């Protein structure tokens, strides 16, 4: 394989995630109105590229290119579009709260 500037082995592991998350809340009253919304994104992700134990790369080097190499690459892309909104309407007191949270640990 010559796609990375030489001959040898090219191993790639790729993954991608696209999230579109939205929340909205609303309320109305004469005296007090309260509304809230929350978006909580929790994702545990692990993308791996590896040569396993006991694997043999060029077990026999007869005729092998002396400049060959092994390229190992893992890539993970995440695209998140999220939003939270709230609306409250009252004659006296109106309260609208919103919040978004993201928890994205990666290995």
Secondary structure, DSSP 8 states (H G I E B T S, - for coil): --TTSSSEEEEEEEEEEEEEEEEEEEEEESSEEEEEEEEEEE--B-------TT--SSSS-TT--TT-EEEEEEEEEEEEEEEEEEEEEESSEEEEEEEEEEE--B-
